[in-house]
């Protein structure tokens, strides 16, 4: 609990914030400035659930949210990596799949639209594997 009696967020949410920080390649200084600007705290440990939601919305609307100039979003990138992990694929396997079906060398080269199609493709592979 914070001094104000408001419950702090759990470790999973803090971990998610740090995953986003890493995916966005934010330095510690930039990350702390981001926290301060978005929700007025210096550390993710000082967030409650409401401030967590505000921060995540702020991430989504920021210029940092786009992974590349073609519009692939951080949310898409994280979701693709999660799906690939569920399939037991490493980065190399995922890149081979992307190259074979999307003719791009890596996830970071996909457009937003291709990211959507890739997510659907991976979901279909998962469905096929569970039959």
Residue frames relative to the residue before (quaternion, step in Angstrom):
aa qw qx qy qz dx dy dz
X 1.0000 0.0000 0.0000 0.0000 0.00 0.00 0.00
X 0.4268 -0.6557 0.5569 0.2789 3.52 -1.17 0.66
X 0.6890 -0.4713 0.3388 0.4340 3.55 -1.25 0.27
X 0.6646 0.5207 -0.3036 0.4416 3.59 1.07 -0.65
X 0.5468 -0.6268 0.3943 0.3908 3.58 1.26 -0.13
X 0.5269 0.6112 -0.4146 0.4207 3.58 1.27 0.05
X 0.4681 -0.6948 0.4734 0.2721 3.57 -0.87 0.96
X 0.4238 -0.6798 0.5434 0.2509 3.53 -1.04 0.86
X 0.5654 -0.5845 0.4467 0.3729 3.56 -1.24 0.35
X 0.5520 -0.6269 0.4381 0.3322 3.56 -1.21 0.46
X 0.7107 -0.4849 0.3194 0.3973 3.54 -1.32 0.29
X 0.6004 0.5661 -0.3669 0.4294 3.61 1.07 -0.63
X 0.6663 0.4864 -0.3028 0.4773 3.57 0.99 -0.80
X 0.6222 0.5174 -0.3363 0.4818 3.58 1.04 -0.74
X 0.6368 0.5212 -0.3236 0.4670 3.58 0.98 -0.83
X 0.6384 0.5274 -0.3259 0.4562 3.60 0.97 -0.83
X 0.6322 0.5255 -0.3274 0.4658 3.58 0.96 -0.84
X 0.6940 0.4704 -0.2812 0.4668 3.58 0.91 -0.85
X 0.5846 0.5383 -0.3732 0.4787 3.59 1.16 -0.49
X 0.6519 0.4997 -0.3100 0.4788 3.57 0.94 -0.89
X 0.6173 0.5459 -0.3369 0.4555 3.59 0.99 -0.85
X 0.6805 0.4850 -0.2826 0.4710 3.57 0.91 -0.95
X 0.6634 0.5126 -0.3033 0.4529 3.60 0.91 -0.93
X 0.7026 0.4443 -0.2574 0.4927 3.58 1.09 -0.70
X 0.3558 -0.7638 0.4634 0.2744 3.57 1.34 -0.08
X 0.2702 0.7667 -0.5318 0.2374 3.56 0.95 0.90
X 0.4123 -0.6604 0.5626 0.2781 3.56 -1.02 0.80
X 0.6594 -0.4863 0.3673 0.4402 3.59 -1.22 0.27
X 0.6428 0.5296 -0.3193 0.4522 3.56 0.98 -0.86
X 0.6763 0.4796 -0.2894 0.4784 3.60 0.89 -0.93
X 0.6308 0.5422 -0.3211 0.4527 3.57 1.04 -0.82
X 0.6775 0.4807 -0.2943 0.4725 3.59 0.88 -0.93
X 0.6248 0.5185 -0.3341 0.4787 3.60 1.06 -0.73
X 0.6205 0.5475 -0.3201 0.4611 3.56 1.07 -0.81
X 0.6535 0.5093 -0.3010 0.4722 3.59 0.94 -0.95
X 0.6666 0.5114 -0.2971 0.4538 3.55 0.90 -0.99
X 0.6906 0.4838 -0.2793 0.4594 3.57 0.86 -0.96
X 0.7160 0.4744 -0.2601 0.4411 3.59 0.89 -0.92
X 0.8553 0.0407 0.0450 0.5145 3.58 0.75 -1.05
X 0.5329 -0.6917 0.3802 0.3049 3.59 1.24 0.22
X 0.6027 0.5115 -0.3913 0.4712 3.60 1.08 0.68
X 0.4487 -0.6935 0.5007 0.2588 3.56 -1.26 0.39
X 0.7886 0.2018 -0.0805 0.5753 3.58 1.23 -0.46
X 0.5467 -0.6150 0.4535 0.3424 3.58 -1.09 0.68
X 0.5694 0.6018 -0.3764 0.4147 3.60 1.20 -0.42
X 0.6664 0.5044 -0.2920 0.4650 3.57 1.25 -0.40
X 0.5286 0.6505 -0.3972 0.3738 3.59 1.27 0.09
X 0.2170 -0.6957 0.6595 0.1842 3.52 -1.25 0.57
X 0.7446 -0.4120 0.2628 0.4547 3.61 -1.24 0.06
X 0.6492 0.5208 -0.3241 0.4498 3.58 0.95 -0.81
X 0.6836 0.4658 -0.2885 0.4822 3.59 0.89 -0.90
X 0.5773 0.5645 -0.3732 0.4569 3.61 1.12 -0.60
X 0.6680 0.4908 -0.3007 0.4716 3.61 0.87 -0.94
X 0.6386 0.5162 -0.3254 0.4689 3.59 0.96 -0.84
X 0.6589 0.5139 -0.3099 0.4535 3.59 0.92 -0.90
X 0.6749 0.4865 -0.3075 0.4619 3.59 0.86 -0.92
X 0.6293 0.5093 -0.3329 0.4835 3.61 1.03 -0.69
X 0.6307 0.5304 -0.3241 0.4647 3.56 1.06 -0.77
X 0.6108 0.5379 -0.3379 0.4727 3.59 1.01 -0.82
X 0.6770 0.5211 -0.2907 0.4309 3.57 0.83 -1.06
X 0.7466 0.4080 -0.2217 0.4763 3.57 0.95 -0.81
X 0.5650 0.6287 -0.3828 0.3728 3.59 1.21 -0.19
X 0.6366 -0.5195 0.4083 0.3977 3.54 -1.29 0.30
X 0.6017 0.5866 -0.3455 0.4178 3.58 1.20 -0.49
X 0.5479 0.6731 -0.3761 0.3245 3.56 1.20 -0.53
X 0.6605 0.4687 -0.3007 0.5036 3.58 1.12 -0.59
X 0.3837 -0.7378 0.5133 0.2119 3.54 -0.81 1.05
X 0.8120 0.0534 0.0176 0.5809 3.57 1.07 -0.73
X 0.6791 -0.5079 0.3358 0.4101 3.60 -1.23 0.17
X 0.6459 0.5379 -0.3111 0.4435 3.60 1.24 -0.35
X 0.6475 -0.6061 0.2850 0.3637 3.57 1.25 0.23
X 0.3984 0.6927 -0.5074 0.3225 3.62 1.20 0.05
X 0.2791 -0.7922 0.5234 0.1435 3.58 -0.80 1.00
X 0.6324 -0.5239 0.4126 0.3940 3.54 -1.27 0.42
X 0.6173 0.5501 -0.3421 0.4463 3.58 1.04 -0.75
X 0.6484 0.5018 -0.3141 0.4787 3.58 0.97 -0.86
X 0.6594 0.5236 -0.3137 0.4389 3.57 0.88 -0.95
X 0.6725 0.4837 -0.2993 0.4734 3.57 0.88 -0.91
X 0.6553 0.5133 -0.3158 0.4555 3.60 0.96 -0.84
X 0.6360 0.5185 -0.3273 0.4685 3.60 0.96 -0.84
X 0.6714 0.4926 -0.3038 0.4629 3.58 0.87 -0.90
X 0.6299 0.5250 -0.3282 0.4689 3.58 1.06 -0.73
X 0.6619 0.4976 -0.3035 0.4714 3.60 0.92 -0.90
X 0.6428 0.5134 -0.3208 0.4694 3.58 0.97 -0.85
X 0.6357 0.5287 -0.3194 0.4630 3.58 1.02 -0.78
X 0.6470 0.5135 -0.3132 0.4686 3.57 1.01 -0.82
X 0.6644 0.4808 -0.2903 0.4931 3.56 1.16 -0.61
X 0.4754 -0.6786 0.4309 0.3576 3.58 1.27 -0.25
X 0.4508 0.6913 -0.4403 0.3536 3.56 1.26 0.42
X 0.3132 -0.7034 0.6003 0.2162 3.54 -1.11 0.72
X 0.7462 -0.4115 0.2807 0.4417 3.58 -1.29 0.07
X 0.6461 0.5293 -0.3214 0.4462 3.56 1.00 -0.80
X 0.6421 0.5168 -0.3186 0.4682 3.58 0.97 -0.88
X 0.6501 0.5125 -0.3115 0.4665 3.58 0.92 -0.92
X 0.6650 0.5045 -0.3075 0.4569 3.60 0.90 -0.88
X 0.6234 0.5254 -0.3398 0.4689 3.60 1.05 -0.71
X 0.6335 0.5258 -0.3160 0.4715 3.58 1.01 -0.88
X 0.6622 0.5037 -0.2969 0.4687 3.59 0.90 -0.97
X 0.6641 0.5027 -0.3090 0.4592 3.57 0.92 -0.87
X 0.6711 0.5171 -0.2989 0.4392 3.58 0.91 -0.93
X 0.8162 0.3063 -0.1343 0.4711 3.58 0.78 -1.01
X 0.7789 0.3017 -0.1635 0.5249 3.60 1.15 -0.49
X 0.3530 -0.7867 0.4466 0.2388 3.57 1.35 -0.01
X 0.5276 0.5546 -0.4345 0.4746 3.55 1.07 0.90
X 0.5434 -0.6741 0.3990 0.3018 3.58 -1.06 0.67
X 0.8144 -0.0149 0.0246 0.5796 3.61 1.14 -0.47
X 0.7163 -0.4370 0.3408 0.4240 3.53 -1.34 0.22
X 0.6603 0.5460 -0.3026 0.4175 3.59 0.95 -0.87
X 0.6688 0.5017 -0.2958 0.4620 3.61 1.22 -0.32
X 0.5429 0.6437 -0.3948 0.3673 3.60 1.25 -0.13
X 0.4611 -0.6285 0.5447 0.3094 3.52 -1.28 0.49
X 0.6808 -0.4503 0.3627 0.4497 3.57 -1.28 0.14
X 0.6586 0.5159 -0.3009 0.4578 3.58 0.93 -0.92
X 0.6573 0.4902 -0.3080 0.4825 3.60 0.97 -0.83
X 0.5987 0.5601 -0.3478 0.4549 3.58 1.12 -0.67
X 0.6347 0.5184 -0.3177 0.4770 3.56 1.01 -0.85
X 0.6752 0.4924 -0.2904 0.4662 3.59 0.90 -0.94
X 0.6359 0.5289 -0.3274 0.4569 3.59 1.01 -0.79
X 0.6296 0.5277 -0.3334 0.4626 3.58 0.96 -0.84
X 0.6662 0.4859 -0.3014 0.4788 3.59 0.90 -0.87
X 0.6263 0.5354 -0.3343 0.4574 3.59 1.00 -0.76
X 0.6782 0.4869 -0.2935 0.4657 3.57 0.89 -0.92
X 0.6135 0.5306 -0.3465 0.4712 3.59 1.05 -0.71
X 0.6598 0.5051 -0.3021 0.4672 3.58 1.00 -0.83
X 0.6131 0.5217 -0.3476 0.4807 3.59 1.04 -0.70
X 0.6439 0.5187 -0.3218 0.4613 3.59 0.97 -0.83
X 0.6381 0.5178 -0.3231 0.4693 3.60 0.96 -0.87
X 0.6655 0.5140 -0.2949 0.4538 3.56 0.91 -0.97
X 0.6779 0.5028 -0.2873 0.4529 3.58 1.00 -0.83
X 0.6879 0.4812 -0.2881 0.4607 3.60 1.14 -0.52
X 0.5122 0.6533 -0.4174 0.3695 3.61 1.24 -0.10
